[in-house]
């Protein structure tokens, strides 16, 4: 049966137990979608024989194990969804060279993956570097002439959505909700056809690489709830299609870019970064003596300046008045000297 079956889709049921580990000799599967069930065990090794596989979705189960390095021979893979499982370990295969040049959607969110982000894997995903066509993933039945179209659930712009039709130009990377650490690799900047990038809720550190400004197709960028520090690169303001941005709850500092799409983002995109300042947070950026920027509150600082200015007027008048008139009132000799001075002045001007 596996030799002729092209699509197997028992998703969203109550299937339980382990995925069968029997190894078929031949496999013609192009789509395997067993997501949203109660399946356990590990990703079966026999899937490596499905060399025509384009869509693999096992998300929303209780599957354990490590990153599926045994898929290295599946060069046709376009969609890999492993979200909401119990997978762990690093996202890398040290003893094999996985390319997946056709990969356009990968979702590893809400697992227990650790280690650093896979810079070498990013570099091999050719389909995310340039749009090659504008078709959609579909397969025609040999007996009915009808087309089957894949459907997957993805988290886009902070919302859980279902893609009824997967366009081959749609690209997405979601590694959120894991234990990933270390810096963001510069190889991500080469994926110029990437539409959605979500690295939130990890332990990623370092600075935001300016090369992310090369992702001109990017519509959604979520780097929230990490340990990113430094400033927000001005190059991100060049992302003309960016409609969702979340950099909240990091350790970013300095001024928020005040141009391009950044003018459309609300305070929630930047909150939780105590060192950030700018229009979006209603905080002014003041320059300190060492040339760095410091965040200040526009409203509070302006109000305080005005208060002290108007309070200073009567205080200055009272202090000045008594500084001059006080000695004349209380010191007799000063008062007589003051009278003699004005007598001389008036007498001098009154003489012909």
C-alpha positions as CSV (number, residue, x, y, z in Angstrom):
1,X,0.0,0.0,0.0
2,X,2.8,2.5,0.8
3,X,4.3,1.8,-2.6
4,X,1.3,3.6,-4.3
5,X,-0.1,5.8,-1.6
6,X,0.6,9.5,-2.2
7,X,-1.3,11.3,0.6
8,X,-1.9,10.0,4.1
9,X,-3.8,12.5,6.3
10,X,-5.5,11.3,9.5
11,X,-5.0,14.6,11.2
12,X,-7.2,16.0,14.1
13,X,-8.4,12.7,15.5
14,X,-7.9,10.8,18.8
15,X,-5.2,8.5,17.5
16,X,-2.9,7.3,20.3
17,X,0.0,4.9,20.8
18,X,3.3,4.8,19.1
19,X,3.8,5.5,15.4
20,X,4.5,2.1,13.7
21,X,8.2,1.5,13.2
22,X,7.9,-1.2,10.5
23,X,10.1,-0.3,7.5
24,X,8.3,-0.6,4.1
25,X,10.5,-1.4,1.2
26,X,9.0,1.3,-1.0
27,X,7.3,4.6,-0.2
28,X,5.6,7.0,-2.6
29,X,4.2,9.4,0.0
30,X,4.3,13.1,-0.9
31,X,2.2,14.2,2.1
32,X,2.1,12.7,5.6
33,X,-0.1,14.6,8.1
34,X,-0.7,12.9,11.4
35,X,-0.9,16.2,13.4
36,X,-3.3,17.0,16.3
37,X,-3.5,13.5,17.7
38,X,-2.3,11.7,20.8
39,X,0.6,9.8,19.2
40,X,3.7,9.0,21.2
41,X,7.0,7.3,20.6
42,X,9.6,8.6,18.1
43,X,9.7,9.7,14.5
44,X,10.0,6.4,12.6
45,X,13.2,5.7,10.7
46,X,11.2,4.2,7.7
47,X,10.2,7.8,6.7
48,X,13.8,8.1,5.3
49,X,12.6,5.8,2.5
50,X,9.9,8.3,1.4
51,X,12.3,10.2,-0.8
52,X,9.4,11.9,-2.6
53,X,8.0,13.4,0.6
54,X,7.2,17.1,0.3
55,X,5.0,17.7,3.4
56,X,5.6,16.2,6.8
57,X,3.4,17.3,9.6
58,X,3.5,15.5,13.0
59,X,2.7,18.6,15.1
60,X,0.5,18.6,18.1
61,X,1.3,15.1,19.5
62,X,3.5,13.7,22.3
63,X,6.4,12.5,20.1
64,X,9.8,12.4,21.7
65,X,13.3,11.9,20.4
66,X,15.8,14.2,18.7
67,X,16.0,16.2,15.5
68,X,15.2,13.9,12.5
69,X,18.6,13.7,10.9
70,X,17.6,10.5,9.1
71,X,15.6,12.7,6.7
72,X,18.8,13.8,5.0
73,X,18.0,11.9,1.8
74,X,14.6,13.6,1.3
75,X,15.7,16.4,-1.0
76,X,12.1,17.2,-2.0
77,X,11.0,18.2,1.5
78,X,9.1,21.5,1.4
79,X,7.2,21.6,4.7
80,X,8.4,20.2,8.0
81,X,6.1,20.8,11.0
82,X,7.2,19.3,14.4
83,X,5.6,21.8,16.7
84,X,4.1,21.0,20.1
85,X,5.8,17.8,20.8
86,X,8.5,16.5,23.3
87,X,11.5,16.7,21.0
88,X,14.9,17.7,22.5
89,X,18.6,18.1,21.7
90,X,20.3,20.3,19.2
91,X,18.9,21.3,15.8
92,X,21.8,20.0,13.9
93,X,23.2,16.8,12.4
94,X,27.0,16.7,13.0
95,X,27.6,13.5,11.1
96,X,25.5,14.2,8.0
97,X,25.0,17.0,5.5
98,X,21.4,18.0,5.3
99,X,20.5,20.5,2.6
100,X,16.8,20.5,2.1
101,X,17.1,23.0,-0.7
102,X,13.4,23.0,-1.4
103,X,12.4,23.6,2.3
104,X,10.1,26.6,2.6
105,X,8.2,26.1,5.9
106,X,9.8,24.7,9.1
107,X,8.0,24.8,12.4
108,X,9.8,23.4,15.5
109,X,8.0,25.6,18.0
110,X,7.0,24.5,21.6
111,X,9.5,21.6,22.0
112,X,12.6,21.3,24.2
113,X,15.3,21.9,21.5
114,X,18.5,23.4,22.9
115,X,21.9,24.6,21.8
116,X,22.6,27.3,19.3
117,X,20.7,28.2,16.1
118,X,21.8,26.1,13.1
119,X,23.8,28.5,11.0
120,X,24.8,25.8,8.5
121,X,21.2,24.7,7.9
122,X,20.0,28.2,7.3
123,X,22.7,28.6,4.6
124,X,21.5,25.5,2.8
125,X,17.8,26.5,2.4
126,X,17.9,27.7,-1.2
127,X,14.1,28.1,-1.6
128,X,14.1,30.7,1.1
129,X,16.8,32.7,-0.7
130,X,14.8,33.4,-3.9
131,X,11.2,32.9,-5.1
132,X,11.4,30.3,-7.8
133,X,7.7,30.0,-8.8
134,X,4.2,31.1,-7.9
135,X,2.3,27.8,-7.8
136,X,0.8,26.0,-4.8
137,X,1.4,22.5,-3.4
138,X,-1.2,20.2,-4.9
139,X,-1.4,16.6,-6.3
140,X,-3.7,15.3,-8.9
141,X,-5.4,12.0,-8.3
142,X,-4.8,9.4,-11.0
143,X,-8.3,7.9,-10.8
144,X,-10.5,11.0,-10.2
145,X,-8.6,13.8,-11.8
146,X,-9.2,16.0,-8.7
147,X,-6.5,17.9,-6.9
148,X,-5.4,17.5,-3.3
149,X,-4.1,20.6,-1.5
150,X,-2.2,20.5,1.8
151,X,-3.4,22.5,4.8
152,X,-1.3,23.4,7.8
153,X,-1.7,25.5,11.0
154,X,0.9,28.2,11.6
155,X,1.4,31.1,14.0
156,X,1.6,34.2,11.9
157,X,1.8,37.8,13.3
158,X,1.0,36.5,16.8
159,X,-2.1,34.7,15.7
160,X,-2.9,31.0,15.1
161,X,-4.0,30.6,11.5
162,X,-4.7,27.8,9.1
163,X,-3.3,27.9,5.6
164,X,-5.9,26.1,3.4
165,X,-3.6,26.5,0.4
166,X,0.2,26.5,0.7
167,X,1.7,28.7,-2.0
168,X,5.1,27.6,-3.0
169,X,6.3,31.2,-2.5
170,X,5.2,31.2,1.2
171,X,8.2,30.8,3.5
172,X,8.3,30.6,7.3
173,X,10.7,29.7,10.1
174,X,9.3,29.2,13.6
175,X,11.7,28.1,16.4
176,X,9.8,29.7,19.2
177,X,9.2,28.2,22.7
178,X,12.4,26.2,22.9
179,X,15.6,26.5,24.9
180,X,17.8,27.8,22.1
181,X,20.7,30.1,23.1
182,X,23.6,32.0,21.6
183,X,23.6,34.6,18.8
184,X,21.4,35.0,15.8
185,X,23.5,33.6,12.8
186,X,24.3,36.1,10.0
187,X,23.3,33.4,7.5
188,X,19.7,34.3,8.3
189,X,20.3,37.5,6.3
190,X,20.7,35.4,3.1
191,X,17.1,34.2,3.2
192,X,15.8,37.1,1.2
193,X,12.5,35.3,0.3
194,X,11.6,34.7,3.9
195,X,8.1,36.0,4.9
196,X,7.8,35.1,8.6
197,X,10.5,34.6,11.3
198,X,9.7,33.7,14.9
199,X,12.5,33.1,17.4
200,X,10.6,34.2,20.5
201,X,10.6,32.6,24.0
202,X,14.1,31.2,23.9
203,X,17.4,32.2,25.5
204,X,19.0,33.8,22.5
205,X,21.6,36.4,23.3
206,X,23.9,38.9,21.5
207,X,22.8,41.7,19.3
208,X,20.3,41.8,16.5
209,X,22.4,41.4,13.3
210,X,22.0,44.3,10.8
211,X,21.8,41.7,8.0
212,X,18.2,41.1,8.9
213,X,17.6,44.3,7.1
214,X,18.2,42.3,3.9
215,X,15.0,40.3,4.3
216,X,13.0,42.6,2.1
217,X,10.0,40.2,1.9
218,X,9.7,39.9,5.6
219,X,6.2,40.6,7.0
220,X,6.5,39.3,10.5
221,X,9.5,39.3,12.9
222,X,9.2,38.1,16.5
223,X,12.3,38.1,18.7
224,X,10.5,38.7,22.0
225,X,11.3,37.1,25.3
226,X,15.0,36.5,24.8
227,X,18.2,38.1,26.1
228,X,19.1,40.3,23.1
229,X,21.1,43.4,23.9
230,X,22.5,46.4,22.1
231,X,20.6,48.7,19.8
232,X,17.9,48.1,17.2
233,X,19.7,48.2,13.8
234,X,18.6,51.1,11.6
235,X,18.6,48.7,8.7
236,X,15.4,47.1,10.0
237,X,13.6,50.3,9.0
238,X,14.2,49.3,5.3
239,X,11.8,46.4,5.6
240,X,8.9,47.9,3.7
241,X,6.5,44.9,4.1
242,X,7.0,44.4,7.8
243,X,3.6,44.6,9.4
244,X,4.2,42.8,12.6
245,X,7.2,43.3,14.9
246,X,7.8,42.1,18.5
247,X,11.1,42.9,20.2
248,X,9.6,43.1,23.7
249,X,11.1,41.7,26.9
250,X,14.8,41.8,25.9
251,X,17.7,43.9,27.0
252,X,17.8,46.4,24.1
253,X,19.0,49.9,24.6
254,X,19.2,53.2,22.6
255,X,16.7,54.9,20.3
256,X,14.0,53.1,18.3
257,X,14.2,53.9,14.6
258,X,11.7,56.6,13.7
259,X,11.2,56.0,10.0
260,X,9.6,53.5,7.7
261,X,7.3,50.8,9.2
262,X,8.7,51.5,12.7
263,X,6.3,54.5,12.8
264,X,3.4,52.1,12.7
265,X,4.3,49.9,15.6
266,X,2.8,50.4,19.1
267,X,4.4,50.4,22.5
268,X,3.8,46.7,22.9
269,X,6.4,45.9,20.3
270,X,9.2,47.4,22.5
271,X,8.0,47.1,26.1
272,X,10.2,45.3,28.6
273,X,13.4,46.9,27.3
274,X,14.2,49.5,30.0
275,X,17.1,51.0,28.0
276,X,15.0,51.7,24.9
277,X,13.7,55.2,24.1
278,X,11.9,56.9,21.3
279,X,8.5,58.1,20.1
280,X,6.9,54.7,20.4
281,X,7.6,54.5,24.1
282,X,7.0,58.3,24.7
283,X,10.6,58.5,26.1
284,X,13.1,61.0,24.9
285,X,16.7,60.0,24.1
286,X,19.2,62.2,25.9
287,X,22.9,62.2,25.1
288,X,25.2,61.6,28.1
289,X,28.8,62.9,28.5
290,X,30.3,59.7,27.0
291,X,28.2,60.0,23.9
292,X,25.7,57.2,24.7
293,X,21.9,57.6,24.6
294,X,19.9,57.5,27.8
295,X,16.1,57.0,28.0
296,X,14.0,59.7,29.6
297,X,10.3,60.2,29.9
298,X,9.2,63.1,27.7
299,X,6.0,63.9,29.6
300,X,7.5,63.8,33.1
301,X,10.7,65.7,32.1
302,X,8.8,68.5,30.3
303,X,6.3,68.9,33.1
304,X,9.1,69.1,35.7
305,X,10.9,71.7,33.6
306,X,7.9,73.9,33.3
307,X,7.1,73.6,37.0
308,X,10.6,74.7,38.1
309,X,10.6,77.5,35.6
310,X,7.4,79.1,36.9
311,X,8.2,78.4,40.5
312,X,11.6,80.0,40.0
313,X,10.1,83.4,39.0
314,X,8.5,84.4,42.3
315,X,11.3,82.7,44.3
316,X,13.9,84.6,42.4
317,X,12.1,87.9,42.9
318,X,11.7,87.4,46.7
319,X,15.3,86.3,47.1
320,X,16.6,89.2,45.0
321,X,14.4,91.7,46.8
322,X,15.6,90.8,50.3
323,X,19.2,90.4,49.2
324,X,19.2,94.1,48.2
325,X,16.7,95.6,50.7
326,X,17.4,93.5,53.7
327,X,20.7,95.2,54.7
328,X,19.1,98.7,54.2
329,X,16.3,97.8,56.6
330,X,18.2,96.1,59.4
331,X,21.7,97.7,59.2
332,X,21.7,101.4,60.1
333,X,25.1,102.3,58.7
334,X,24.2,100.9,55.3
335,X,21.0,102.8,55.3
336,X,22.8,106.2,56.0
337,X,25.4,105.4,53.4
338,X,22.6,104.6,50.9
339,X,21.0,108.0,51.7
340,X,24.3,110.0,51.3
341,X,24.9,108.3,47.9
342,X,21.6,109.5,46.5
343,X,22.0,113.0,48.1
344,X,25.3,113.4,46.2
345,X,23.7,112.1,42.9
346,X,20.7,114.4,43.2
347,X,22.8,117.4,44.2
348,X,25.2,116.9,41.3
349,X,22.4,116.8,38.7
350,X,20.6,119.7,40.3
351,X,23.5,122.2,40.0
352,X,23.4,124.6,37.0
